[in-house]
Amino acid sequence: MTAIVFAAGASTYIANAVRFDGTSDYLSKATILTGDASSKVMTFSCWVYKTGTGGDYNISSSDGIGVNIFIDSSERININGTDSVGANSLSGVTTGSIALNTWTHIGISVDMANASNRVITFNGSAQTVTWSIYTDTALGFGNASGHIIGAAAGGTAKLQGDISDLWEEHGGTYTDFSDANTYAKFVKFNKPVNLGQQGQRVTGTSPIIFLTGVTDSWHTNKGTGGGFIENGALTTAPTSPSS
């Protein structure tokens, strides 16, 4: 039954995408995500269409303590994390780069208790990653001061490009995006899958962050972590990964 739902979603679901202008657009939450807690496991899924070049562009960022996911000036995907007291405990960067002006599905999952369970994928293909720090300790989500989408803390390193269907979970179980059956829960026939109104179709429960839907309310978190403030004004992207 579940496989049928995913297949149907992949063939009929039309994902909306929103544009971050690199100047004023980003989402912010000035308090800890509701119900968030430090964990050794985190999972991230997002479609990105990057238009800007040069500098770092943050996609999803804890404020202060936690995990930051960003694109560097070489278009590589980076993930950096700290433990509950702010000590660096996670640092990974892909060798390969995402293509500009092209929709790419980025899948990231780490289990800090098991160095065999860590992956970054582009469109389901596992990337070579340099993991310079990987410490068996909980990532400090429970001690963050807030969360930002499309920028770093304080609204710096703003993203210039488009995002569709951002799904992020702190805790749960490791998600191997390089496994075809697992990847098909998020992407099928190279198109987004309908993850449910609250993103619950992947695991049976909603993740802490799920951003999706029409542009006017895209910034409204459909996950469990509470609402974001829209800084600037997101607009509908010219294309979508469903195109």
Backbone bond lengths (Angstrom), bond angles and torsions (degrees), N, CA, C in turn:
res aa  C-N    CA-C-N  psi(-1)  N-CA   C-N-CA  omega(-1)  CA-C   N-CA-C  phi
1 M - - - 1.461 - - 1.519 110.57 -
2 T 1.335 117.34 -45.20 1.463 119.98 179.54 1.509 111.42 -60.98
3 A 1.344 117.60 -43.64 1.463 120.58 -179.49 1.517 110.92 -60.60
4 I 1.328 116.89 -36.54 1.465 120.13 179.29 1.521 110.08 -66.12
5 V 1.330 117.26 -39.72 1.464 120.38 178.99 1.509 110.37 -61.48
6 F 1.334 118.04 -45.25 1.451 121.00 -178.77 1.515 110.72 -64.55
7 A 1.328 117.35 -41.71 1.464 120.34 -178.57 1.524 110.81 -64.04
8 A 1.331 115.51 -43.67 1.460 118.89 179.78 1.520 110.70 -64.45
9 G 1.370 115.72 -42.78 1.451 119.09 179.67 1.504 112.02 -60.68
10 A 1.345 116.50 -38.78 1.455 119.63 -177.18 1.514 111.88 -66.28
11 S 1.328 117.39 -30.09 1.460 119.71 -174.69 1.528 113.12 -91.57
12 T 1.341 118.13 -19.86 1.460 120.37 -174.93 1.526 113.54 -118.38
13 Y 1.297 118.94 -19.06 1.461 122.68 -174.20 1.533 110.79 -75.28
14 I 1.322 116.79 132.53 1.460 122.72 176.21 1.526 107.80 -114.29
15 A 1.317 116.28 109.35 1.463 120.90 -179.18 1.520 110.55 -82.68
16 N 1.324 116.22 133.52 1.453 120.41 173.81 1.529 109.09 -84.92
17 A 1.332 116.41 150.54 1.460 122.16 176.48 1.519 109.15 -127.08
18 V 1.335 115.98 147.73 1.455 120.94 179.70 1.522 110.03 -121.23
19 R 1.323 114.91 151.99 1.461 121.41 -178.06 1.526 111.02 -101.70
20 F 1.347 115.53 130.09 1.456 123.96 169.65 1.528 106.65 -100.58
21 D 1.329 117.48 124.17 1.464 120.26 -168.75 1.526 114.99 -83.94
22 G 1.339 118.26 -4.28 1.454 121.10 179.24 1.518 113.42 78.32
23 T 1.314 117.72 -1.05 1.465 122.12 -177.04 1.526 112.51 -116.48
24 S 1.318 116.56 -52.45 1.466 119.45 -175.18 1.526 113.42 -130.58
25 D 1.317 118.22 -11.53 1.467 120.56 -171.27 1.526 112.75 -88.84
26 Y 1.314 116.24 123.80 1.464 122.18 168.07 1.526 108.03 -168.86
27 L 1.323 116.21 163.86 1.454 122.09 178.16 1.522 108.86 -110.69
28 S 1.314 116.38 141.84 1.461 118.99 -178.12 1.526 110.82 -139.59
29 K 1.320 114.42 149.43 1.461 122.62 172.46 1.520 106.20 -132.84
30 A 1.316 117.05 119.10 1.457 121.85 -171.04 1.518 113.55 -86.40
31 T 1.320 117.12 4.41 1.457 121.96 176.45 1.515 108.38 -131.95
32 I 1.306 116.35 166.06 1.457 121.48 179.02 1.526 110.07 -56.92
33 L 1.316 116.93 143.83 1.455 120.61 175.05 1.526 109.29 -57.73
34 T 1.304 116.39 134.36 1.460 121.51 -176.65 1.524 110.94 -56.41
35 G 1.323 115.73 125.90 1.455 120.81 177.53 1.512 114.83 77.32
36 D 1.343 117.73 4.93 1.465 119.71 -177.20 1.526 110.22 -70.64
37 A 1.324 114.90 150.18 1.458 120.76 179.29 1.520 108.66 -150.14
38 S 1.319 115.89 151.15 1.455 119.92 177.76 1.519 110.02 -62.65
39 S 1.325 115.35 143.77 1.463 119.99 -174.13 1.517 109.63 -155.37
40 K 1.320 116.26 153.20 1.462 121.36 175.95 1.520 112.01 -84.58
41 V 1.337 117.31 -7.68 1.462 121.17 -176.68 1.519 109.94 -120.60
42 M 1.322 117.00 137.00 1.469 120.93 169.68 1.521 108.49 -146.52
43 T 1.336 115.14 149.98 1.461 121.92 -178.02 1.519 108.67 -136.44
44 F 1.335 115.26 139.48 1.455 121.11 -175.32 1.519 108.66 -139.82
45 S 1.332 115.94 132.13 1.463 122.30 176.84 1.517 108.09 -136.69
46 C 1.332 116.39 131.71 1.458 119.03 -177.51 1.523 109.51 -162.45
47 W 1.330 116.26 144.67 1.461 122.60 169.77 1.518 108.57 -95.86
48 V 1.329 117.22 130.74 1.466 122.35 -177.54 1.524 110.11 -130.29
49 Y 1.320 115.58 138.40 1.470 123.68 174.92 1.521 105.71 -128.54
50 K 1.326 117.35 95.25 1.461 121.35 -173.11 1.524 110.13 -87.96
51 T 1.333 115.50 130.55 1.463 120.64 -179.68 1.517 112.71 -111.02
52 G 1.340 117.72 -27.63 1.458 120.99 -177.58 1.515 112.21 -84.99
53 T 1.332 116.03 157.57 1.462 121.73 177.52 1.522 109.46 -126.06
54 G 1.336 115.34 158.78 1.455 120.59 177.40 1.516 112.63 79.16
55 G 1.319 116.76 143.42 1.457 120.98 176.95 1.517 112.53 74.90
56 D 1.319 115.18 -177.37 1.461 122.08 177.69 1.527 109.55 -101.44
57 Y 1.324 115.21 141.72 1.461 121.76 178.90 1.523 108.34 -125.70
58 N 1.323 116.41 112.12 1.453 119.70 -178.08 1.520 111.67 -82.01
59 I 1.320 115.37 140.27 1.463 121.49 177.11 1.522 109.88 -100.48
60 S 1.335 116.52 -54.64 1.460 121.54 -178.36 1.519 108.34 -139.34
61 S 1.333 116.86 127.75 1.460 120.31 -171.30 1.522 111.76 -139.53
62 S 1.329 116.13 127.95 1.459 119.57 165.32 1.516 108.37 -71.77
63 D 1.309 117.08 148.51 1.458 121.67 177.02 1.525 107.95 -91.13
64 G 1.332 116.00 109.06 1.455 121.24 179.32 1.511 112.12 88.03
65 I 1.316 117.85 -86.18 1.461 123.28 -175.41 1.522 109.33 -109.26
66 G 1.336 116.65 138.50 1.462 121.18 179.64 1.505 111.25 137.55
67 V 1.328 117.80 -131.48 1.473 122.55 -174.75 1.519 110.26 -134.28
68 N 1.326 115.70 137.18 1.460 122.62 174.28 1.523 109.56 -117.61
69 I 1.333 116.10 134.92 1.463 122.82 176.43 1.520 107.00 -120.26
70 F 1.342 116.60 123.26 1.460 118.76 -176.19 1.524 111.27 -148.19
71 I 1.336 114.60 163.44 1.453 123.12 175.83 1.521 107.29 -103.67
72 D 1.347 117.20 127.02 1.463 118.48 -178.90 1.525 111.14 -90.26
73 S 1.322 116.91 -177.44 1.466 121.69 -173.84 1.521 113.26 -67.14
74 S 1.344 116.75 -13.89 1.470 121.14 175.30 1.520 111.80 -99.09
75 E 1.322 116.96 12.57 1.471 125.12 178.71 1.534 112.20 66.67
76 R 1.333 116.68 22.35 1.460 120.72 176.96 1.536 109.15 -88.48
77 I 1.317 116.26 150.51 1.460 120.99 177.00 1.526 109.06 -90.21
78 N 1.329 114.48 129.27 1.460 122.30 179.53 1.519 109.93 -117.47
79 I 1.334 116.17 144.27 1.458 121.53 169.84 1.521 107.86 -132.81
80 N 1.328 115.66 123.86 1.461 122.13 178.35 1.515 108.47 -125.05
81 G 1.338 116.55 140.89 1.455 119.88 -179.24 1.508 112.97 -144.41
82 T 1.325 114.88 158.14 1.457 122.18 177.05 1.520 109.88 -126.85
83 D 1.341 115.23 160.44 1.458 119.69 175.65 1.532 109.35 -84.55
84 S 1.313 116.54 -170.85 1.462 120.41 -171.72 1.524 113.89 -69.15
85 V 1.345 118.12 -13.81 1.463 120.50 176.76 1.525 111.48 -108.19
86 G 1.329 117.21 8.76 1.452 121.29 175.13 1.510 115.49 89.96
87 A 1.327 118.02 7.64 1.467 120.62 177.82 1.521 109.84 -78.69
88 N 1.326 116.85 138.16 1.456 120.71 179.79 1.528 110.34 -61.35
89 S 1.321 116.16 125.10 1.464 120.16 -177.36 1.521 112.89 -130.30
90 L 1.337 117.16 -9.69 1.467 120.78 -177.08 1.520 109.26 -148.35
91 S 1.328 116.19 129.19 1.457 120.59 173.57 1.519 108.63 -152.90
92 G 1.325 115.71 119.62 1.454 121.35 178.29 1.509 111.09 -142.08
93 V 1.325 117.00 143.67 1.462 121.66 178.43 1.519 108.73 -141.56
94 T 1.314 116.24 135.28 1.464 120.04 -179.82 1.523 110.26 -72.41
95 T 1.324 115.32 148.92 1.463 120.18 172.67 1.520 109.82 -75.52
96 G 1.319 115.88 -41.18 1.452 121.43 179.33 1.517 111.98 -83.39
97 S 1.321 115.38 166.44 1.456 122.72 -176.58 1.518 110.63 -120.32
98 I 1.330 115.81 154.30 1.455 119.47 171.85 1.529 108.49 -81.91
99 A 1.309 116.07 153.69 1.463 120.67 179.93 1.523 110.12 -82.01
100 L 1.329 116.53 142.11 1.455 121.00 174.67 1.525 110.39 -72.74
101 N 1.330 115.30 151.42 1.467 121.67 174.25 1.529 112.11 54.15
102 T 1.327 114.91 37.08 1.463 122.10 179.56 1.523 108.20 -144.65
103 W 1.318 116.65 137.36 1.458 119.42 176.80 1.526 109.97 -72.04
104 T 1.335 115.68 128.00 1.457 122.43 177.90 1.519 108.93 -129.96
105 H 1.321 116.36 130.79 1.461 118.97 171.37 1.522 107.83 -87.27
106 I 1.322 115.49 125.71 1.460 122.04 178.37 1.522 108.34 -108.39
107 G 1.322 116.49 122.07 1.450 122.41 176.32 1.518 110.01 -117.49
108 I 1.319 117.21 129.28 1.464 122.03 -179.75 1.520 108.20 -135.28
109 S 1.326 116.31 133.46 1.453 119.79 171.49 1.526 108.70 -149.21
110 V 1.327 115.57 137.72 1.461 120.74 177.72 1.523 109.51 -134.52
111 D 1.318 114.62 147.66 1.459 122.84 171.11 1.526 105.51 -128.90
112 M 1.323 116.45 103.32 1.456 120.42 -172.12 1.522 113.01 -65.11
113 A 1.329 117.35 -15.96 1.462 120.91 179.13 1.516 112.66 -82.99
114 N 1.341 117.08 -8.71 1.463 120.07 -175.29 1.524 108.89 -146.02
115 A 1.314 117.25 106.26 1.462 121.49 -177.09 1.518 112.93 -67.29
116 S 1.325 117.91 -10.21 1.458 121.05 174.27 1.524 111.33 -80.46
117 N 1.317 115.53 -17.86 1.467 120.76 -178.02 1.527 110.03 -104.82
118 R 1.320 115.23 80.11 1.465 121.30 177.21 1.523 107.04 -157.59
119 V 1.320 116.27 133.41 1.460 119.18 -174.24 1.523 110.47 -156.09
120 I 1.322 115.40 143.58 1.463 122.85 166.39 1.520 105.90 -128.98
121 T 1.334 116.50 126.71 1.458 120.38 -179.90 1.517 110.72 -121.74
122 F 1.323 115.47 148.21 1.461 123.35 167.46 1.516 106.56 -112.76
123 N 1.311 116.94 116.22 1.465 121.69 -179.89 1.528 111.89 52.75
124 G 1.326 115.48 40.39 1.451 121.85 176.15 1.511 115.30 83.51
125 S 1.320 117.94 -2.80 1.457 121.91 -179.38 1.521 109.75 -97.67
126 A 1.333 116.51 120.80 1.461 120.71 -178.99 1.522 110.36 -63.77
127 Q 1.318 116.16 131.83 1.457 122.18 -178.79 1.524 111.14 -96.82
128 T 1.326 115.35 150.94 1.456 120.02 169.35 1.524 107.98 -72.25
129 V 1.315 115.86 125.95 1.466 121.42 -175.19 1.521 109.27 -125.30
130 T 1.321 117.10 134.13 1.456 121.87 170.94 1.525 108.02 -90.43
131 W 1.334 115.13 108.22 1.460 120.73 179.17 1.523 107.34 -96.30
132 S 1.311 117.56 94.10 1.465 120.71 -175.62 1.521 112.33 -81.34
133 I 1.338 117.25 -25.06 1.463 122.10 174.50 1.521 107.95 -135.57
134 Y 1.322 116.49 130.56 1.467 120.38 177.57 1.529 107.53 -155.42
135 T 1.330 115.72 91.31 1.457 122.53 -171.91 1.523 110.55 -105.64
136 D 1.311 116.03 136.16 1.463 121.47 -179.99 1.524 109.68 -74.03
137 T 1.326 114.76 80.63 1.459 121.39 178.67 1.519 108.59 -153.87
138 A 1.309 116.09 158.11 1.467 119.87 -179.78 1.526 110.75 -70.27
139 L 1.318 116.09 137.62 1.453 121.82 172.89 1.530 108.22 -73.71
140 G 1.343 116.57 138.56 1.462 120.17 -165.09 1.517 117.12 -84.29
141 F 1.323 117.55 43.33 1.467 119.85 -179.79 1.531 112.10 -55.92
142 G 1.314 116.68 -35.67 1.454 120.89 -177.16 1.517 114.09 -69.84
143 N 1.336 116.73 -9.20 1.463 120.82 179.90 1.524 112.76 -114.16
144 A 1.335 116.66 9.63 1.463 120.50 178.90 1.528 110.40 -70.30
145 S 1.337 114.82 155.56 1.466 119.87 178.04 1.520 112.10 -91.87
146 G 1.335 116.58 -7.38 1.454 121.41 -178.06 1.514 109.50 164.34
147 H 1.330 115.89 -163.64 1.462 119.80 -178.63 1.525 108.86 -151.14
148 I 1.343 115.20 148.52 1.458 121.57 -177.23 1.518 109.19 -133.22
149 I 1.318 117.28 138.84 1.453 123.59 174.68 1.531 108.13 -117.58
150 G 1.329 116.08 127.97 1.459 120.23 177.87 1.512 114.46 85.20
151 A 1.323 117.29 11.65 1.465 121.80 178.20 1.524 107.80 -168.68
152 A 1.340 115.30 171.90 1.455 121.22 171.15 1.523 108.84 -93.46
153 A 1.319 116.44 177.86 1.463 121.37 179.65 1.521 110.10 -55.28
154 G 1.320 116.13 136.45 1.451 121.28 -179.46 1.510 114.01 82.42
155 G 1.343 116.63 4.36 1.457 120.08 178.19 1.513 114.11 80.17
156 T 1.326 118.08 18.66 1.459 121.01 175.86 1.533 109.72 -88.06
157 A 1.336 116.21 171.83 1.471 122.34 176.77 1.530 111.69 50.16
158 K 1.335 115.53 47.23 1.464 120.32 -177.08 1.534 111.28 -67.18
159 L 1.304 115.05 141.87 1.460 122.17 178.21 1.518 110.81 -73.02
160 Q 1.325 116.13 135.02 1.457 121.37 170.54 1.522 107.04 -114.40
161 G 1.319 114.63 100.20 1.451 119.81 -176.40 1.515 110.83 159.84
162 D 1.329 116.00 -167.14 1.461 122.37 -172.88 1.518 110.89 -117.76
163 I 1.326 115.21 149.65 1.463 121.98 178.66 1.525 108.81 -132.58
164 S 1.320 115.33 144.96 1.458 121.31 173.36 1.523 108.75 -139.54
165 D 1.319 115.89 140.19 1.466 124.59 172.28 1.528 113.27 46.14
166 L 1.329 115.86 72.06 1.461 121.83 176.65 1.521 108.73 -89.31
167 W 1.331 115.98 121.82 1.472 124.01 -176.46 1.519 107.80 -126.32
168 E 1.320 117.65 120.69 1.470 120.48 -176.92 1.519 110.02 -138.22
169 E 1.335 115.47 133.07 1.457 120.77 179.81 1.525 110.10 -129.39
170 H 1.327 116.61 136.18 1.454 123.50 175.02 1.525 107.36 -109.40
171 G 1.322 116.38 109.31 1.456 120.92 -174.42 1.516 110.48 109.72
172 G 1.304 117.45 -159.49 1.456 121.09 -178.60 1.520 111.35 76.02
173 T 1.323 116.15 -145.71 1.452 121.49 -177.48 1.523 110.51 -120.42
174 Y 1.306 115.74 156.69 1.458 122.27 179.24 1.528 110.17 -59.38
175 T 1.335 116.16 138.74 1.458 123.12 -178.28 1.522 109.03 -117.98
176 D 1.319 117.11 109.68 1.464 120.91 -178.16 1.526 109.53 -87.01
177 F 1.329 116.60 93.97 1.459 121.32 -177.88 1.528 112.48 -66.06
178 S 1.335 117.63 -16.35 1.467 119.61 178.57 1.522 112.25 -80.77
179 D 1.340 116.98 -9.56 1.460 121.70 175.14 1.527 109.05 -83.50
180 A 1.317 117.09 127.02 1.465 121.61 -172.60 1.524 112.39 -59.22
181 N 1.324 117.13 -41.90 1.464 119.47 -178.44 1.528 111.77 -68.25
182 T 1.317 115.87 -37.87 1.465 119.94 177.62 1.524 110.49 -68.35
183 Y 1.323 116.49 -45.09 1.468 121.65 179.81 1.524 110.94 -59.20
184 A 1.331 116.52 -34.96 1.465 120.72 -178.33 1.522 112.80 -66.76
185 K 1.327 117.83 -13.91 1.458 120.05 174.50 1.527 111.20 -72.03
186 F 1.339 116.55 -22.15 1.457 122.62 -179.09 1.524 113.08 -109.86
187 V 1.327 116.43 -34.79 1.471 122.12 -173.62 1.519 108.85 -140.30
188 K 1.344 115.75 134.64 1.451 119.69 175.38 1.518 108.65 -145.25
189 F 1.332 116.01 137.83 1.468 121.70 -175.29 1.526 110.32 55.98
190 N 1.357 115.77 33.83 1.468 123.24 178.77 1.531 113.11 63.65
191 K 1.311 116.75 21.39 1.459 122.03 179.75 1.532 109.50 -127.02
192 P 1.338 116.94 156.45 1.469 119.74 177.38 1.523 111.87 -63.01
193 V 1.318 114.56 145.75 1.455 122.22 173.89 1.534 108.79 -98.17
194 N 1.307 117.01 145.32 1.459 121.75 174.17 1.530 108.75 -67.18
195 L 1.320 116.88 109.65 1.464 121.49 -176.62 1.522 113.16 -87.39
196 G 1.338 116.19 1.17 1.459 120.88 -177.96 1.515 110.51 98.45
197 Q 1.316 117.15 159.85 1.468 121.21 -176.13 1.514 112.39 -61.85
198 Q 1.321 117.07 -31.31 1.461 121.40 177.81 1.537 112.00 -113.75
199 G 1.327 116.75 16.42 1.462 120.42 179.39 1.515 113.67 72.35
200 Q 1.321 117.13 18.54 1.458 121.65 -170.61 1.525 114.00 -82.27
201 R 1.322 117.92 -11.62 1.464 118.45 -173.10 1.534 113.52 -72.91
202 V 1.310 117.74 -15.59 1.467 119.52 -179.18 1.523 111.07 -73.17
203 T 1.329 116.92 -50.62 1.465 120.83 -174.40 1.518 113.58 -117.92
204 G 1.325 117.11 -9.95 1.462 120.89 -174.80 1.510 112.54 100.62
205 T 1.334 117.73 -13.60 1.459 122.12 175.97 1.528 108.87 -132.14
206 S 1.311 116.82 158.35 1.458 121.31 -179.31 1.519 110.53 -74.02
207 P 1.336 118.10 142.76 1.463 120.88 174.10 1.522 110.23 -75.92
208 I 1.307 116.95 174.67 1.458 119.56 -178.81 1.521 111.84 -73.28
209 I 1.353 118.08 -29.77 1.461 122.19 174.95 1.514 109.53 -129.99
210 F 1.318 116.84 128.66 1.457 121.90 171.91 1.511 107.82 -145.78
211 L 1.328 116.00 111.39 1.459 122.85 -177.98 1.519 108.85 -114.11
212 T 1.321 115.85 120.63 1.451 121.81 -173.11 1.530 108.29 -164.81
213 G 1.326 115.90 174.46 1.453 120.06 172.29 1.511 113.86 98.62
214 V 1.331 115.74 -166.29 1.461 121.91 -175.71 1.527 109.91 -67.23
215 T 1.317 115.97 156.50 1.466 121.16 -172.07 1.521 112.55 -60.73
216 D 1.326 118.44 -42.33 1.466 121.09 -175.26 1.526 112.84 -60.22
217 S 1.326 117.10 -29.99 1.461 119.90 -179.13 1.527 112.36 -121.26
218 W 1.334 117.00 15.59 1.468 120.04 -179.17 1.517 110.64 -58.29
219 H 1.334 117.21 -35.97 1.462 121.53 -176.92 1.528 112.49 -71.50
220 T 1.311 118.01 -14.12 1.461 121.31 178.91 1.522 109.08 -73.48
221 N 1.306 116.79 117.12 1.465 121.44 -177.21 1.522 110.53 -67.75
222 K 1.340 115.63 117.54 1.465 120.38 176.70 1.524 111.42 -86.20
223 G 1.339 117.21 -5.45 1.455 121.70 174.29 1.518 111.01 -82.38
224 T 1.333 115.89 -165.43 1.466 120.79 -171.71 1.523 113.62 -94.13
225 G 1.345 117.61 -4.37 1.459 119.92 -168.52 1.506 117.08 -86.46
226 G 1.323 118.22 1.43 1.455 119.71 177.96 1.514 112.95 94.76
227 G 1.336 116.24 172.30 1.447 122.33 -168.59 1.516 115.24 -82.61
228 F 1.324 114.56 156.54 1.453 123.49 174.52 1.532 109.35 -110.02
229 I 1.324 115.30 154.05 1.460 121.61 169.70 1.517 108.18 -92.23
230 E 1.327 116.94 134.11 1.464 121.40 175.97 1.523 108.76 -89.25
231 N 1.322 115.27 113.26 1.462 121.56 175.04 1.518 108.16 -95.56
232 G 1.328 117.82 133.77 1.455 120.18 -170.34 1.511 108.73 76.76
233 A 1.311 116.42 -151.07 1.470 121.00 -179.52 1.526 109.41 -147.70
234 L 1.324 115.90 106.29 1.449 119.87 177.42 1.528 109.16 -64.25
235 T 1.310 116.56 144.27 1.457 121.92 175.77 1.511 109.76 -122.57
236 T 1.311 116.73 162.78 1.455 120.39 179.63 1.535 109.33 -70.74
237 A 1.321 115.48 130.45 1.462 120.32 -179.97 1.524 110.57 -68.31
238 P 1.323 117.30 151.84 1.475 119.80 -179.53 1.521 113.87 -63.40
239 T 1.353 116.26 -28.53 1.458 121.20 179.03 1.512 108.91 -132.83
240 S 1.311 116.15 174.04 1.446 122.08 175.77 1.523 108.99 -141.12
241 P 1.333 118.06 158.87 1.467 118.96 178.02 1.533 112.81 -64.23
242 S 1.333 116.33 -13.78 1.468 119.84 175.77 1.526 112.17 -83.13
243 S 1.340 117.68 -9.75 1.468 121.18 -175.73 1.527 110.87 -65.93
